[in-house]
Amino acid sequence: MIDSDVSILGCGWLGRPLAQHLVAQDVRVRGSTTTPEKVDALREDGVEPYLLTLTPELTGEDESAFFASPILVLNVPPSRTADDAKAHYRRQIDAVREAAAHGAVEWVLFASSTGVYPTVERTVTEADQPPGRPDALPGTRRSTGRAVLAAEERLMCDPSFATTIVRFGGLYGGDRHPGRFLAGRSDIGRPEAPVNLIHRDDCVALLATLLDQNVRGEVFNACADAHPTRQALYTRAAEVLGLEPPTFDESDPTTGKRVDNQKVKDRCDYQFRHPDPLADLEA
């Protein structure tokens, strides 16, 4: 039972459905957007809207009022266009940390990414990459993955509030259909690599479960139970939409990481609504 207000920084593809879900549970929700046109839509959802931006400094009206909730859901991914994504994201996270510390925030629920894991050819768990140990699992990471890993550490080490980290896999659902991800592309590598995806329904339900159970100070992977290969999933996904299927480099034997989700199922007794992305395509 969620018995306190919740602020959601980033009411977009994921944050807005979460806000709607919480409002339906009679939770008072403060939600932010960077788009003036979306303010009225949030208000119609029953959300208290705030127009806030991180450029990377936090700017907007009534910033202190937004951070008056004891719980903050931080749903702001790193920029893919900034010259130095890690430095830019660090400044954004620090701006949020400062505002949360000066406000009433007691707990931050951070929407992280499985991109914090490097490209390895094995199953990875939360124990392989604890926050604060960037080299615990050696390997190559994208710049955004390095930026998110650093953000996890800064949030977890902040004594002003508790932090729970949820590392989401690739996001699909709503207007994000896997059939569009690789359609028409050719000679894609790693055809046998396992796919680590999560449906938006599970993103919302899992965050709501953690809020309801008051699970603080933990790190969780969040992706579907099944991990079809890239070739199987994206070929079928494109066919379902009537798009040109991608082609793959059959000579590439490398695979990739398989993200294990057992911890959140055991800790929270959570069962995924969409356990198999490939089966979802036929539904």
HELIX and SHEET records of a PDB file:
HELIX    1   1 GLY A   15  ALA A   24  1                                  10    
HELIX    2   2 PRO A   36  LYS A   38  5                                   3    
HELIX    3   3 VAL A   39  GLU A   44  1                                   6    
HELIX    4   4 GLU A   63  PHE A   66  1                                   4    
HELIX    5   5 ALA A   85  HIS A  102  1                                  18    
HELIX    6   6 THR A  114  VAL A  116  5                                   3    
HELIX    7   7 GLU A  126  ASP A  128  5                                   3    
HELIX    8   8 SER A  143  MET A  156  1                                  14    
HELIX    9   9 PRO A  178  ARG A  180  5                                   3    
HELIX   10  10 ARG A  200  GLN A  213  1                                  14    
HELIX   11  11 ARG A  230  VAL A  240  1                                  11    
HELIX   12  12 GLN A  262  CYS A  268  1                                   7    
HELIX   13  13 PRO A  277  GLU A  282  1                                   6    
SHEET    1   A 8 LEU A  58  GLY A  60  0                                        
SHEET    2   A 8 GLU A  48  LEU A  54 -1                                        
SHEET    3   A 8 VAL A  29  THR A  33  1                                        
SHEET    4   A 8 VAL A   6  LEU A   9  1                                        
SHEET    5   A 8 ILE A  71  LEU A  74  1                                        
SHEET    6   A 8 TRP A 107  SER A 113  1                                        
SHEET    7   A 8 ALA A 162  PHE A 168  1                                        
SHEET    8   A 8 VAL A 219  ALA A 222  1                                        
SHEET    1   B 2 THR A 123  VAL A 124  0                                        
SHEET    2   B 2 ARG A 258  VAL A 259  1                                        
SHEET    1   C 2 GLY A 170  TYR A 172  0                                        
SHEET    2   C 2 LEU A 197  HIS A 199  1                                        
END                                                                             
